[in-house]
Amino acid sequence: MSEIFEDITDNGKVRPWRERKIENVRYAEYLSILEFKRAHDVRGCGEVLRFRKIGEHLKLYQTWFCKKRLCPLCNWRKSMKNSSQLKQIIAETIKQEPTGRFLFLTLTVKNVMTAEELKQSLRAMTKAFGKLSRYKKVTKNLLGYLRSTEITVNEQDGSYNQHLHVLLFVKSSYFKNSNNYLAQAEWAKLWQKA
Ligand SMILES: [Zn+2]
């Protein structure tokens, strides 16, 4: 008789090990059909999870992950790791600059239809963001930022939408007056210029 364990977060949510592993197995099958050598590694990803009991809790202490770029299991783990690192970075940032304020900025451009256009557009956006982040109006209050790129697919017409999610950390003086504050329309203008 075997027991099925659940990995539960502090918030009481069940971690989707099963779902991710099923997707991982499907990916391994595609690779094996295509006779890709890495199929074997992907198949073996997270096959055995050893948890250690610490007090009331079980903590994952031994396993093996394939670290392949498209592995669903590894990508899920990576996003968890990223978010925990992000939390630490933000905590440290607030410690260093207690009066700083966070802003969410989303930057996008027109959808594109092909992979080639997407590649060019992403390159242009990265360059434009570099410019934007160096404009005087922006730098004078900017303490730092985090940027991530996201691409979504429009199911209706098959086009791609590429956008940047930016977390800006600004001095509190940003909100002081109209010389410092940038309204949404001004951000849009600066982005278009960049
Ligand atoms: Zn993996």
Boltz pocket constraint, residues with backbone or C-beta under 6 A from the ligand:
constraints:
  - pocket:
      binder: B
      contacts: [[A, 41], [A, 42], [A, 45], [A, 46], [A, 65], [A, 66], [A, 67], [A, 68], [A, 71], [A, 72], [A, 73], [A, 74]]
      max_distance: 6.0
